[in-house]
Amino acid sequence: MKIRDFIHKGLKRLYDEDSAKGIPASSASKLRKILVFLDSMDDAEELLELPVWKAHRLTGDRKGTWSLSVTGNLRLTFRIDAAEREVREVNLEDYH
């Protein structure tokens, strides 16, 4: 799936320019790996095969959004457009 758009400007910079400016330096390596995986996966169900990232779908008003654990508080969230085979609205959020 192709990553189509970002909410978080630091993640967009990491993806486009490989610059860690705007994201926590300690998380840059893990975020790079996650972005490469998202960009190369064929199906959303592949996320569930990687328990280390604690992939899950959010519920309630965030229904349709996926969440991956980056650190204790940081989560990478995004939506998947299966029809277009795109990852959309990629964001880095502090859950606490």
C-alpha positions in Angstrom: 0.0 0.0 0.0 1.2 3.5 -0.7 1.3 6.1 2.0 -0.8 8.9 0.6 -0.9 11.7 3.2 0.3 12.7 6.7 -1.2 14.7 9.5 2.1 14.9 11.4 4.6 17.1 9.6 7.6 15.5 11.3 6.5 12.0 10.0 6.1 13.4 6.5 9.6 14.9 6.6 11.0 11.5 7.8 9.2 9.7 5.0 10.0 12.2 2.2 13.5 13.4 3.2 14.7 10.9 5.8 15.0 13.8 8.3 14.2 13.1 11.9 13.5 16.8 12.6 10.2 17.2 14.3 10.0 13.7 15.8 11.6 12.3 19.0 15.1 11.3 18.1 14.9 8.1 20.2 11.9 6.9 18.1 13.3 7.8 14.6 14.7 4.3 13.9 11.4 2.5 14.9 9.3 5.0 13.0 11.4 4.5 9.8 10.8 0.7 10.1 7.1 1.2 10.6 6.8 3.6 7.6 8.7 1.2 5.3 6.4 -1.7 6.4 3.2 0.3 5.8 4.5 1.4 2.4 5.2 -2.1 1.4 2.4 -4.2 2.9 -0.3 -5.7 0.7 -3.1 -6.0 3.2 -4.1 -4.5 6.5 -4.2 -7.9 8.1 -0.4 -8.1 7.8 -0.3 -5.7 10.7 -1.7 -8.3 13.1 1.3 -10.6 12.3 3.6 -8.2 14.2 2.7 -8.3 17.9 5.7 -6.1 18.9 3.8 -3.1 17.4 0.6 -3.9 19.2 -1.5 -3.2 16.1 -5.2 -2.7 16.7 -8.2 -0.9 15.3 -9.6 1.9 17.4 -13.3 2.1 18.3 -15.9 4.7 19.0 -15.4 8.0 17.3 -12.0 6.8 16.0 -13.5 3.7 14.3 -11.6 2.9 11.1 -8.3 4.1 12.5 -5.4 1.8 13.2 -2.9 2.3 16.0 0.7 1.0 16.4 2.8 1.4 19.5 6.0 3.4 19.1 6.9 4.0 22.8 5.0 3.9 26.1 2.9 6.9 25.3 3.5 7.5 21.5 1.3 5.8 18.9 1.4 6.0 15.1 -2.2 6.2 13.9 -3.5 6.0 10.4 -6.5 5.0 8.2 -6.5 2.4 5.4 -8.4 3.0 2.2 -8.6 -0.6 1.0 -10.3 0.3 -2.3 -7.5 2.6 -3.3 -4.8 0.5 -1.5 -3.6 3.6 0.4 -2.5 4.4 3.9 -4.0 7.8 4.8 -3.9 10.4 7.6 -0.6 9.1 9.2 -0.2 10.8 12.6 2.0 10.5 15.7 0.0 10.9 18.9 0.8 11.1 22.6 -1.9 9.0 24.3 -1.3 10.3 27.8 
